[in-house]
Amino acid sequence: MRTSTALSVVRDNCGAVPVPAGASVSERIRHLQAEARLLAREQIEALENALLQIERLSCEIADGGEAYPVGVREVAGRLAEDCKSHGATIHLLAGRN
């Protein structure tokens, strides 16, 4: 059975500077592009952080000894390596050192 959920619009400016009144279309476009780049950087950072968390957890399981099944430890070890490698690649592609 589905229940009715009230929806509302929530404005999130993400720290963005408002476009000045009377701005030209090209100024508005530049502003929106800058805001999109900012949001993209934030999401890339979130992905990098998630990969770091998965890498840490995978290492713990891979090194967890006999408490974990052998196959799970092996997959966790490979996953940790993949996360480290892919995280480093994403970091380089994002242009941050």
N, C-alpha and C positions, 0 to 999 in steps of 0.2 A: 504494500500500500504506500503510495507516495503522499508525502505531506507537502503542503504549500509553503514555499519559502519566500519571504518578502525580499526583494532586491532593491538596492539603492545604488546610485552612482556616487563613487568616492573619487575625489580629485587627488592625485598624487603628483606633485610637481617635481619630485626627485631632486630638489635643490636647484631646479632650473630657474634661470632669470627670465621673467616674463618678456614677451616681445613688446616693444614700445608701440603705443597706439599710433596708427598712421604709417606703420612700417610697410615698405614696398614688398611685393611678392617675393623678389629675390632675397631680401633681408629675412623674411619669414622662412624661406626655404633654407638659408644658411643656418638660421637658428635651430630649425627642426633637425637638420643634419648633424649639427653639433650635439644636440640633445640625444639623438639616436646613437652617436658614437660613444657618448658618456654611458648610456644604458648598456651598450654592447660591452664596454670595458668592465662594467660592474658584473655582468653575467659571465664573462670569461673568468673573472676573479672567483666567482662563486663555483664555477666548474673546476678551476684549479684547486680550490679548497676542498671540494668534494672528492677529487682524485687523491689528494693527500690523506684525507680521512680513510678512504678505502684502502690506500696503500698501507697505512699504519695498522688497520684492522686485519688486513690480509697477512701482514708480516707476523702479527701476534698469533694468528691461527696456524700459519705455516711453521712457526717455531714452537707451537704449543705442545708438542710431544704427543704421547699416546692417548691423551684425552680426546683428541680429534681423530676421526678415521683417516687412514693413509691417503685415500683419494681426495678428500677435502683439503688436507694439508698441501698436497701437490698442486691442486687447482689454485689454492690461496697463494702459494709461492709464485706461480706464473702470473696471477692477477696482480700481485704486488709489483713484479717486474714491469708488466705492461703499464700499470698506472704511473710508475716512475718515469718510464720512457715517454709515454704520451703526454704526461704533465709537463715534462721538459720541452717537448716539441711545441705544445700549445704556448708555453711561456715565451719561447723564442719567436714563434709566429706572431704573437701579440705585440712583439717589439719592446718588451721590458727586460731589463737585466737585473 
